[in-house]
């Protein structure tokens, strides 16, 4: 059922204050119920990850957020579990949230900046997963994978939600719009020594039904409008609020791509 605008009589100030007050830790998006929607990719990443866990012995989840996706996948692969499961996360509030969620499942959560080398030995994992990494570090992913191991991940694609981004920042240059193109990421993965087995991309409809949802989204997904604050972008927020009230939900489109890449059994034969 398509959600309706939750409380159309509320003022701009009330809605903005609500969006600015909602906690942003983790990757639980349940607060958006009835206020924003996003179509999901056809491949069902979290469920597909659960299937991969059934065959894995040692798994690493990179940039786990609050651990919600890994927790879901482990719950849906039970009672079969990898003998070793580790997750990394760089934002301290999320480290605490992921630790509380994943520790009961036997997962060690390691605090590690997203742009730092992975703090694990070469060939430590036969499965590396990640949902929406800020930037995939292909050399590090290839290094920690065992020969024959798999990187299975869902990435954010190019110009994702740029209808919203450009409302606040104005038209973006081509190098910014194209910064996450899947063909370029494929080339980077192959340069690191991985074989890309499958790569799929989809463009998905999003709707924002009130300005509170916009504020919360931009606070939660901080790379969309870097340095976003209500005060700094009050004119753009007010204009968008009036547009939603006059025209209905603000429509944007997210882009996602699914990576299934494998480390060759004998990488030395590829890179003498």
Secondary structure, 3 states (H helix, E strand, C coil): CCCCCCCCCCCHHHHHHHHHHCCCCCCCCHHHCCCEEECCCCCCHHHHHHHHHCCCCEEEECCCCCCHHHHHHHHHHCCCCCCEEEEEECCHHHHHHHHHHHHHHCCEEEECCCCCCCCCCCCCEEEEEEECCCCCCHHHHHHHEEEEEEEEEEEECCCCCHHHHHHHHCCCCHHHHCCCCHHHHHHHHHHCCEEEEEEEEEEEEEEECCHHHHHHHHHHCCCCCCCCCCCCCHHHHHHHHHHHHHHCCEEEEEEEEEEEEEECCCHHHHCC
